[in-house]
Amino acid sequence: MERRRGVKTMLPPRIKLPVGGDFHMDFAVNSTPQTMLIVGRRILLAAVAGALLGLPAHAAQYLRGQLIPEIKLKNGTVLHDVTVTAVGSTTVMARWDGGRGSIPLQQLPAEISTDLVAAAGAAKPAFPAPAGQPGGPPALFDPAWASAELPTEIKLTNGFVMHKATVTRWDKTAALIAYQGGIVSVRFQNIAPEQRPIFEARKDEALARQAKDDAAKAAGQVASTNDERAHQEADRATRQAAEKKEEEIRNGISFHYLVKGMTKEQVRQAYGRAGEDHGDSLFYASRGHDKYGNSADRFLIFKDGLLDGWHDERQGEPAGAVDH
């Protein structure tokens, strides 16, 4: 009851309706039918609002690390048994039945990309710099990255994409990359965050294999150098022996004595015409000496057209024969 200018006024009854949590709606109720209709509508709206406020928030169905039985990309590709291992700003890294690699977010179904991006954003701590960069949190390591295929479309933090790219040389902080535009050295920190972990994970194994290959190449070069040196030495020795033999033959012709390696013509020049020529041998009567110093016949023996040796023997006295 309210006293106004000396008149007692009866206030209409009020209804306080809870609509969820600590919130409520307060209605004044009048006894007229029109007022009651309005109040009824307000009560209905309050009930709906209370039900909505009481609903739990949407729970993400698709999370990083969760096995997704099947994903149909917008380009029509169907992937089975998919597990997302990393979520970037424009792509996700994933492995699936028969492969692994990066998938553009825009190719994923809307409900999956929404859940993954939302979960990644909620899980990201408040650091001043992105993961893996100076001042930021350490990048989470997924063991699968160590065996993941390196991307052939390498994305840099400045937005540039290196098409048909392959790593030709590794360093501790960078990689030498060949792509359509040439060959350049790229620091890992300049590779897009969604691809950088793969390079970091593959780096140690690649460096170890590279060092082993370098050692093998160096050893091979040393062996090749040694082989070449030995070959050159052998060639030099062969040339020197040939030059020495040529000089001996010239002296034999000049001073009329036999030298192994002479041709028949050179033998004739040094020794004169033979008494008998049997093709692979020549006979010179009384031109040799047996082991007792007596005069003996000499038989010259040729092999492959060159003088291979000679045999001195007196007729009927084989015991005193001498081979040269």
C-alpha positions as CSV (number, residue, x, y, z in Angstrom):
1,M,0.0,0.0,0.0
2,E,1.3,3.4,-0.9
3,R,0.1,6.8,0.5
4,R,0.0,9.4,-2.3
5,R,-1.4,12.9,-1.5
6,G,-3.3,11.6,1.3
7,V,-4.8,8.7,-0.7
8,K,-4.2,5.1,0.0
9,T,-3.2,3.2,-3.2
10,M,-3.0,-0.6,-3.4
11,L,0.1,-1.7,-5.5
12,P,-0.5,-4.7,-7.8
13,P,1.2,-8.0,-6.8
14,R,4.6,-8.7,-8.4
15,I,6.2,-12.0,-9.6
16,K,9.9,-12.6,-9.5
17,L,10.8,-15.3,-12.1
18,P,14.3,-16.9,-12.1
19,V,15.7,-17.4,-15.6
20,G,19.0,-19.1,-15.0
21,G,22.0,-18.7,-12.7
22,D,21.8,-15.5,-10.6
23,F,19.5,-13.8,-13.2
24,H,15.7,-13.3,-12.8
25,M,12.9,-11.2,-14.3
26,D,10.5,-9.2,-12.1
27,F,6.9,-8.6,-13.3
28,A,4.1,-6.6,-11.9
29,V,0.8,-8.5,-12.2
30,N,-2.4,-6.6,-12.8
31,S,-5.8,-8.2,-12.6
32,T,-7.1,-7.0,-16.0
33,P,-7.3,-9.7,-18.8
34,Q,-5.2,-7.6,-21.1
35,T,-2.5,-7.2,-18.5
36,M,-2.6,-10.9,-17.7
37,L,-2.1,-11.8,-21.4
38,I,0.9,-9.6,-21.6
39,V,2.3,-11.1,-18.4
40,G,1.7,-14.6,-19.7
41,R,3.7,-13.8,-22.8
42,R,6.5,-12.3,-20.7
43,I,6.6,-15.4,-18.6
44,L,6.8,-17.6,-21.7
45,L,9.7,-15.6,-23.0
46,A,11.4,-15.7,-19.7
47,A,11.1,-19.5,-19.6
48,V,12.6,-19.8,-23.1
49,A,15.5,-17.4,-22.1
50,G,16.1,-19.4,-19.0
51,A,16.3,-22.6,-21.0
52,L,18.7,-21.1,-23.4
53,L,20.9,-19.7,-20.7
54,G,21.0,-23.1,-19.0
55,L,22.2,-24.9,-22.2
56,P,25.9,-26.0,-22.0
57,A,28.4,-24.5,-24.5
58,H,29.1,-26.4,-27.8
59,A,31.6,-29.1,-27.1
60,A,34.3,-29.6,-29.8
61,Q,33.9,-33.0,-31.5
62,Y,37.1,-32.8,-33.6
63,L,40.4,-32.3,-31.7
64,R,44.1,-32.5,-32.5
65,G,45.4,-36.0,-31.9
66,Q,41.9,-37.5,-32.1
67,L,41.3,-40.3,-34.6
68,I,38.7,-39.2,-37.2
69,P,37.4,-42.3,-39.1
70,E,36.8,-40.4,-42.4
71,I,37.1,-36.9,-43.8
72,K,35.8,-35.9,-47.2
73,L,37.7,-32.8,-48.5
74,K,35.9,-30.2,-50.5
75,N,37.8,-31.3,-53.6
76,G,36.2,-34.7,-53.3
77,T,39.2,-36.6,-51.8
78,V,38.2,-39.0,-49.0
79,L,40.8,-39.7,-46.3
80,H,40.4,-42.6,-43.8
81,D,41.6,-42.9,-40.2
82,V,42.8,-39.3,-40.0
83,T,44.7,-37.9,-37.1
84,V,45.5,-34.2,-37.0
85,T,49.0,-33.6,-35.5
86,A,49.3,-29.8,-35.8
87,V,47.0,-26.9,-36.5
88,G,48.4,-23.8,-38.3
89,S,46.8,-20.6,-39.5
90,T,46.0,-21.9,-43.0
91,T,46.8,-25.6,-42.9
92,V,46.8,-28.6,-40.6
93,M,49.4,-31.4,-40.5
94,A,47.8,-34.8,-40.4
95,R,48.5,-38.5,-41.1
96,W,46.0,-40.9,-42.5
97,D,45.7,-44.4,-43.9
98,G,48.3,-44.5,-46.7
99,G,50.0,-41.1,-46.2
100,R,50.7,-38.0,-44.3
101,G,51.1,-34.3,-45.1
102,S,49.5,-30.8,-44.9
103,I,45.9,-30.1,-45.6
104,P,44.5,-26.6,-46.3
105,L,41.9,-25.6,-43.7
106,Q,39.6,-24.4,-46.5
107,Q,39.5,-28.0,-47.9
108,L,38.2,-29.4,-44.6
109,P,34.5,-29.6,-43.8
110,A,33.4,-26.5,-41.9
111,E,32.5,-28.3,-38.7
112,I,36.0,-30.0,-38.5
113,S,38.0,-26.8,-39.4
114,T,35.9,-24.8,-36.9
115,D,36.5,-27.2,-34.0
116,L,40.3,-27.6,-34.8
117,V,40.9,-23.8,-35.0
118,A,38.8,-23.1,-31.9
119,A,40.5,-25.8,-29.9
120,A,44.0,-24.6,-31.1
121,G,43.1,-21.1,-30.1
122,A,41.8,-22.0,-26.7
123,A,44.9,-24.2,-26.0
124,K,47.3,-21.5,-27.0
125,P,48.9,-19.8,-23.9
126,A,49.4,-16.1,-23.7
127,F,53.0,-15.7,-25.1
128,P,54.2,-12.6,-26.9
129,A,55.5,-14.6,-29.8
130,P,54.3,-17.7,-31.8
131,A,55.5,-21.1,-30.9
132,G,59.1,-21.9,-31.9
133,Q,60.1,-18.3,-32.3
134,P,62.3,-16.3,-29.9
135,G,60.2,-15.2,-26.9
136,G,57.5,-17.6,-27.6
137,P,56.6,-21.1,-26.2
138,P,58.6,-24.1,-27.3
139,A,56.9,-25.9,-30.2
140,L,55.1,-29.1,-29.2
141,F,56.9,-32.1,-30.6
142,D,55.1,-34.9,-32.4
143,P,57.2,-38.0,-32.9
144,A,55.5,-38.5,-36.3
145,W,57.2,-35.4,-37.6
146,A,60.5,-37.2,-37.6
147,S,59.3,-39.6,-40.3
148,A,57.0,-37.2,-42.1
149,E,57.6,-36.4,-45.7
150,L,59.1,-32.9,-46.3
151,P,56.6,-30.7,-48.1
152,T,57.3,-29.9,-51.7
153,E,55.4,-26.6,-51.5
154,I,57.3,-24.8,-48.8
155,K,55.6,-21.8,-47.3
156,L,57.5,-19.0,-45.7
157,T,56.4,-16.6,-43.0
158,N,56.3,-13.7,-45.5
159,G,53.7,-15.5,-47.5
160,F,56.0,-16.7,-50.3
161,V,55.6,-20.3,-51.5
162,M,58.5,-22.3,-52.9
163,H,57.1,-24.6,-55.5
164,K,58.5,-28.1,-56.3
165,A,61.0,-27.6,-53.5
166,T,63.7,-30.1,-52.3
167,V,66.3,-29.8,-49.6
168,T,69.8,-30.3,-51.1
169,R,71.9,-29.4,-48.0
170,W,71.2,-29.2,-44.3
171,D,72.6,-27.0,-41.6
172,K,71.8,-26.6,-37.9
173,T,69.6,-23.5,-38.4
174,A,68.9,-23.5,-42.1
175,A,68.5,-25.7,-45.2
176,L,69.7,-25.2,-48.8
177,I,66.5,-25.5,-50.9
178,A,66.2,-26.0,-54.6
179,Y,62.9,-24.9,-56.2
180,Q,61.5,-23.6,-59.4
181,G,63.1,-20.2,-58.9
182,G,66.6,-21.4,-58.1
183,I,68.6,-22.5,-55.1
184,V,68.6,-20.5,-51.8
185,S,69.4,-21.0,-48.1
186,V,66.3,-20.7,-45.9
187,R,66.4,-20.4,-42.1
188,F,64.0,-22.7,-40.3
189,Q,62.6,-19.7,-38.4
190,N,61.4,-18.2,-41.8
191,I,59.4,-21.4,-42.6
192,A,55.7,-21.2,-41.9
193,P,54.8,-22.4,-38.3
194,E,52.7,-25.3,-39.6
195,Q,55.6,-26.7,-41.6
196,R,58.6,-25.7,-39.5
197,P,58.3,-28.6,-36.9
198,I,58.8,-31.2,-39.7
199,F,62.1,-29.6,-40.7
200,E,63.2,-29.3,-37.1
201,A,62.3,-32.9,-36.4
202,R,64.1,-34.2,-39.5
203,K,67.2,-32.0,-39.1
204,D,69.3,-34.2,-36.7
205,E,68.8,-37.4,-38.8
206,A,69.5,-35.5,-42.0
207,L,72.7,-33.9,-40.6
208,A,74.0,-37.3,-39.4
209,R,73.3,-38.9,-42.8
210,Q,74.8,-35.9,-44.6
211,A,78.0,-36.2,-42.5
212,K,78.3,-39.9,-43.3
213,D,77.8,-39.2,-47.0
214,D,80.4,-36.4,-46.9
215,A,82.9,-38.7,-45.2
216,A,82.2,-41.4,-47.8
217,K,82.7,-39.0,-50.6
218,A,85.9,-37.7,-49.1
219,A,87.2,-41.3,-48.7
220,G,86.2,-42.0,-52.2
221,Q,88.0,-38.9,-53.5
222,V,91.1,-40.0,-51.6
223,A,90.9,-43.5,-53.0
224,S,90.3,-42.1,-56.4
225,T,93.3,-39.8,-56.1
226,N,95.5,-42.7,-54.9
227,D,94.3,-44.9,-57.8
228,E,95.0,-42.1,-60.2
229,R,98.5,-41.6,-58.7
230,A,99.2,-45.3,-58.9
231,H,98.0,-45.4,-62.5
232,Q,100.2,-42.5,-63.4
233,E,103.2,-44.2,-61.7
234,A,102.6,-47.4,-63.6
235,D,102.3,-45.5,-66.9
236,R,105.6,-43.7,-66.1
237,A,107.3,-47.0,-65.3
238,T,106.0,-48.6,-68.5
239,R,107.3,-45.7,-70.6
240,Q,110.7,-45.8,-68.9
241,A,111.0,-49.5,-69.4
242,A,110.0,-49.2,-73.1
243,E,112.5,-46.3,-73.6
244,K,115.2,-48.4,-71.9
245,K,114.4,-51.4,-74.1
246,E,114.5,-49.3,-77.3
247,E,117.9,-48.0,-76.3
248,E,119.2,-51.5,-75.6
249,I,118.0,-52.7,-79.0
250,R,119.6,-49.7,-80.8
251,N,122.9,-50.6,-79.0
252,G,122.5,-54.3,-79.9
253,I,122.1,-53.4,-83.6
254,S,125.0,-51.0,-83.5
255,F,127.4,-53.4,-81.6
256,H,126.0,-56.7,-83.1
257,Y,124.6,-58.5,-80.1
258,L,121.2,-60.0,-79.4
259,V,118.6,-58.3,-77.2
260,K,115.3,-59.9,-76.1
261,G,112.4,-58.1,-77.7
262,M,114.1,-57.6,-81.1
263,T,112.0,-58.3,-84.2
264,K,113.4,-60.7,-86.9
265,E,114.4,-57.7,-88.9
266,Q,116.3,-56.2,-86.0
267,V,118.0,-59.5,-85.3
268,R,119.2,-59.6,-89.0
269,Q,120.5,-56.1,-88.6
270,A,122.4,-57.0,-85.5
271,Y,123.4,-60.6,-86.3
272,G,123.2,-61.0,-90.1
273,R,121.1,-63.4,-92.2
274,A,120.3,-66.7,-90.5
275,G,121.3,-70.1,-91.9
276,E,117.8,-71.4,-91.4
277,D,114.4,-69.7,-90.8
278,H,111.7,-71.9,-89.4
279,G,109.1,-69.2,-88.7
280,D,109.2,-69.0,-84.9
281,S,113.0,-69.8,-84.8
282,L,116.2,-68.9,-86.6
283,F,119.3,-71.1,-86.8
284,Y,122.9,-69.7,-86.7
285,A,125.7,-72.2,-87.1
286,S,128.7,-71.8,-84.7
287,R,127.5,-68.4,-83.3
288,G,127.1,-69.6,-79.7
289,H,129.1,-71.2,-76.9
290,D,128.3,-74.1,-74.6
291,K,128.8,-74.1,-70.9
292,Y,132.4,-75.2,-71.4
293,G,133.2,-72.3,-73.6
294,N,133.3,-74.3,-76.8
295,S,131.8,-73.0,-80.1
296,A,128.2,-74.1,-80.5
297,D,125.2,-73.6,-82.8
298,R,122.7,-71.0,-81.8
299,F,118.9,-71.4,-82.1
300,L,116.9,-68.1,-81.7
301,I,113.3,-68.5,-80.4
302,F,110.5,-66.0,-81.2
303,K,107.2,-65.4,-79.4
304,D,104.5,-63.2,-80.9
305,G,107.1,-61.9,-83.4
306,L,109.7,-60.8,-80.8
307,L,112.9,-62.5,-79.7
308,D,112.1,-64.5,-76.5
309,G,115.5,-66.2,-76.0
310,W,118.1,-68.4,-77.6
311,H,119.7,-71.9,-77.1
312,D,123.4,-72.8,-77.6
313,E,124.2,-76.4,-78.1
314,R,127.0,-78.4,-79.8
315,Q,125.8,-81.2,-82.1
316,G,125.6,-84.4,-80.2
317,E,126.5,-82.8,-76.8
318,P,123.2,-81.8,-75.1
319,A,124.8,-81.9,-71.7
320,G,126.8,-78.8,-72.5
321,A,123.8,-76.8,-73.8
322,V,123.1,-73.3,-72.5
323,D,119.8,-71.4,-72.6
324,H,119.7,-67.6,-72.7
